[in-house]
Amino acid sequence: MTWSDSTTRSSPFHLTPWVRRLLVANAVVYLLGITVFTEQWMLTTLGFAPDAALARPWTFVTYMFVHAGFLHLAFNMLMLFFFGPPVEEKMGGSAFIRFYLLCGLGGPILAFGISLFAHVAPFVGASAAVFGVALAFAMYWPNTQVFIFPFPFPIPVRYLVAGLVALDVIPLALPMLHLEDGIAHLAHLGGLLFAFAYLRGERVIGRAARPKAAAPKARVLVHHTVSGEHEAGNGPTKPSEPPDDPSKEVDRVLDKISRSGLESLTAAERRFLDEMSRQLRGH
């Protein structure tokens, strides 16, 4: 998988801090499972089993660092490698790791809820969290083109993620297919649902928190009267507020003099010019 848009990422090998830590953590756990411990012990102790979830609550988190084989690990880490860094740079480090763990929790939470009504097999892997990161990328940059082997043409990332969602929804929506593929579709779907809820909430909260532009205050630069009309007899005039940009007001008054002569100025405009003259002389 490669990008056809170089602006999305400065380098294909650029890793952000939390993506690097997650890659290392998953690799270390996998190596421990094939060297120090047995794979079966890791799956039983750290994997998520809905029937035993309440007795082993730590598995809501630990399951996402355990993988059933090298190909399972490689697929998830490859997706994290490509989609993770841009999303972390967009969100920021602390927000990214919270989002990653939230998506990871979405898988077992959904599976546990479904297990109250139907049997759900145990599962492991970072797919729920990684699929959530992929969805975030697709929502932030939906038109980014990606090349996926062996296809010779680029695919918009939104279609790629939509295809991944379909691969998880179809087996769940059509149980008569009996797709015993060993894939935890409920975990994937839970991660996607939690990611979508988080990202939509982020947009709504962001719009609500964005300060609205204040309506401009009505401001009278100078008091205008019809040419030739005398202000005397109309009662005392209130002093006008100083203009926001005196230089523009000076230009306007001078333009008026050039068009209609000095006698066309109102008393307020004359006072304004006198005040500007005094300020210039003082400087």
C-alpha positions in Angstrom: 0.0 0.0 0.0 1.4 3.4 -1.0 0.1 6.9 -1.3 -0.3 8.6 -4.7 -0.5 11.9 -2.8 2.8 13.0 -1.4 1.3 15.9 0.6 -0.4 13.6 3.0 2.8 12.3 4.5 6.3 13.8 4.4 8.0 10.3 4.1 6.7 6.8 3.7 8.9 5.8 6.6 7.9 8.6 8.9 6.7 7.3 12.3 5.0 9.4 15.0 5.8 8.6 18.7 2.6 6.7 19.6 2.5 4.7 16.4 6.2 3.7 17.0 5.4 2.6 20.5 2.3 0.6 19.4 4.3 -1.1 16.7 7.0 -2.1 19.2 4.6 -3.2 21.9 2.7 -5.5 19.5 6.0 -6.9 18.1 7.4 -7.5 21.6 4.2 -9.3 22.8 4.3 -11.5 19.7 7.9 -12.4 20.3 7.2 -13.2 23.9 4.4 -15.5 22.8 6.7 -17.6 20.6 9.7 -17.6 22.8 9.2 -17.2 26.6 5.5 -18.2 26.7 3.4 -20.5 24.6 1.0 -19.1 22.0 -1.9 -20.9 23.6 -1.1 -19.5 27.0 -1.1 -15.9 25.6 -4.4 -16.5 23.8 -6.1 -17.9 26.9 -4.7 -15.5 29.4 -4.7 -12.2 27.4 -7.3 -12.9 24.7 -10.9 -11.7 25.0 -13.5 -14.4 25.7 -17.0 -12.9 26.2 -18.0 -15.7 28.5 -15.1 -15.0 30.9 -14.9 -11.3 30.4 -16.2 -10.3 33.9 -13.8 -12.8 35.5 -10.8 -11.4 33.5 -11.6 -7.7 32.9 -8.0 -6.9 31.8 -8.7 -8.8 28.6 -10.8 -5.8 27.4 -7.4 -4.1 26.8 -4.8 -6.9 26.6 -6.5 -8.7 23.7 -5.5 -6.0 21.3 -1.8 -6.7 21.8 -2.0 -10.4 21.1 -2.1 -11.9 17.6 -2.9 -15.3 16.3 0.1 -15.7 14.0 2.6 -13.6 12.1 0.3 -12.8 9.2 -2.4 -11.5 11.6 0.2 -9.3 13.2 1.7 -8.1 9.9 -1.7 -7.1 8.4 -2.7 -5.0 11.5 0.7 -3.4 11.9 0.9 -2.6 8.2 -2.4 -0.7 8.4 -1.2 1.1 11.5 2.1 2.0 9.8 0.3 3.6 6.9 -2.8 5.2 8.4 -1.5 5.9 12.0 1.1 8.7 11.6 -1.1 11.2 9.6 -4.0 10.6 12.1 -1.7 11.1 15.1 -0.3 14.3 13.6 -3.8 15.5 13.0 -5.1 14.6 16.4 -2.0 15.1 18.6 -0.3 12.4 20.5 -2.4 12.2 23.7 -5.7 12.4 21.8 -4.5 9.8 19.3 -3.7 7.1 21.9 -7.0 7.8 23.7 -8.8 7.3 20.4 -6.8 4.2 19.6 -7.6 2.6 22.9 -11.3 3.6 22.7 -11.6 2.0 19.3 -9.9 -1.1 20.7 -12.4 -1.2 23.6 -15.2 -0.9 21.1 -14.6 -4.5 19.8 -15.0 -6.4 23.1 -17.7 -4.1 24.4 -19.9 -4.8 21.4 -19.0 -8.5 21.4 -19.8 -8.7 25.1 -23.2 -7.1 24.6 -24.0 -9.5 21.7 -22.8 -12.5 23.8 -25.7 -11.8 26.2 -28.1 -13.0 23.4 -25.9 -15.2 21.2 -22.6 -17.1 21.3 -19.5 -15.1 20.4 -16.2 -16.8 20.0 -13.0 -15.5 21.7 -10.8 -13.3 19.7 -7.5 -11.4 19.8 -5.7 -8.7 17.7 -5.5 -5.0 17.2 -8.0 -5.0 14.3 -10.7 -3.0 16.1 -8.3 -0.2 17.0 -6.5 -0.2 13.6 -9.8 -0.2 11.7 -10.8 2.8 13.8 -7.6 4.6 12.8 -8.3 3.8 9.1 -11.8 5.2 9.4 -10.4 8.4 10.9 -8.0 8.7 8.0 -10.8 8.2 5.5 -12.9 10.9 7.3 -10.1 13.4 7.5 -8.7 12.8 3.9 -11.5 11.0 2.0 -10.0 11.7 -1.5 -6.5 10.5 -0.9 -5.5 7.9 -3.5 -3.8 4.7 -2.4 -2.2 1.9 -4.4 -2.9 -1.6 -3.1 -1.1 -4.6 -4.5 -1.9 -6.1 -6.9 -4.3 -3.5 -8.4 -2.5 -1.3 -11.0 -4.7 1.8 -10.3 -5.1 4.0 -7.3 -8.2 3.7 -5.1 -9.7 6.6 -3.0 -9.2 5.7 0.6 -12.9 6.2 1.4 -13.8 3.4 -0.9 -11.1 1.2 0.6 -12.4 1.7 4.1 -16.0 1.2 2.9 -14.9 -2.1 1.4 -13.4 -3.1 4.8 -16.7 -2.2 6.5 -18.7 -4.2 4.0 -16.4 -7.3 4.5 -17.4 -7.1 8.2 -21.0 -6.3 7.9 -22.0 -8.8 5.2 -21.1 -11.9 7.2 -22.9 -10.5 10.2 -26.0 -9.5 8.2 -26.1 -12.8 6.3 -25.5 -15.5 8.9 -26.8 -18.1 6.5 -23.5 -17.8 4.6 -21.8 -19.6 7.5 -18.5 -17.8 6.8 -16.2 -19.6 9.3 -13.2 -17.5 8.3 -11.8 -17.1 11.8 -12.1 -13.3 11.6 -13.5 -11.4 14.5 -16.0 -9.4 12.5 -17.8 -8.1 15.6 -14.5 -6.7 17.0 -13.9 -4.9 13.7 -17.4 -3.5 13.6 -17.2 -2.4 17.3 -14.0 -0.5 16.6 -15.5 1.2 13.5 -18.7 2.1 15.4 -16.8 3.6 18.3 -14.5 5.5 15.9 -17.4 6.9 14.0 -19.2 8.0 17.2 -16.0 9.7 18.5 -15.2 11.5 15.2 -18.8 12.7 14.7 -18.9 13.9 18.3 -15.6 15.7 17.8 -17.0 17.6 14.8 -20.2 18.5 16.7 -18.3 19.7 19.8 -15.8 21.5 17.6 -18.6 23.4 15.8 -20.3 24.2 19.1 -17.0 25.4 20.7 -16.0 27.6 17.8 -16.7 31.2 18.7 -19.3 32.9 16.7 -18.3 36.1 14.9 -19.6 39.0 16.9 -21.9 41.4 15.0 -20.0 44.6 14.2 -20.9 47.5 16.4 -22.7 50.3 14.7 -20.3 53.2 14.7 -20.8 56.8 13.4 -17.6 58.1 12.0 -18.8 61.7 11.7 -22.2 63.3 11.8 -23.4 63.9 8.3 -26.0 66.5 7.3 -27.4 67.5 4.0 -25.2 69.9 2.1 -26.0 73.5 3.1 -28.0 72.5 6.1 -27.0 74.3 9.3 -26.6 72.2 12.4 -27.3 75.2 14.7 -30.8 75.2 15.9 -31.0 71.4 15.9 -29.8 71.3 19.5 -26.5 70.2 20.7 -24.8 67.5 18.7 -23.3 64.6 20.5 -19.6 64.1 20.0 -19.0 61.4 17.4 -16.9 58.4 18.2 -13.4 58.4 16.8 -13.1 56.5 13.6 -11.5 53.1 13.5 -9.1 54.2 10.8 -8.6 58.0 10.8 -6.5 58.0 7.7 -9.4 56.6 5.7 -11.7 59.2 7.1 -9.2 61.9 6.2 -9.2 60.6 2.6 -12.9 60.6 2.5 -13.3 64.2 3.7 -10.6 65.4 1.4 -12.3 63.7 -1.5 -15.5 65.4 -0.6 -13.7 68.8 -0.6 -12.2 68.1 -4.0 -15.6 67.2 -5.4 -17.9 69.8 -3.7 -15.7 72.4 -2.1 -14.9 73.3 1.5 -18.3 74.7 2.0 -19.9 71.2 1.6 -18.3 70.0 4.8 -20.5 69.6 7.9 -19.6 71.0 11.2 -18.6 67.6 12.5 -16.3 67.0 9.4 -14.7 70.4 10.0 -14.0 69.6 13.6 -12.5 66.3 12.6 -10.1 68.0 10.2 -9.2 70.5 12.8 -8.5 67.8 15.3 -6.3 65.9 12.8 -4.4 69.1 12.0 -3.7 69.7 15.7 -2.5 66.2 16.1 -0.1 66.6 13.1 1.2 69.8 14.4 1.8 68.3 17.8 3.8 65.5 16.3 
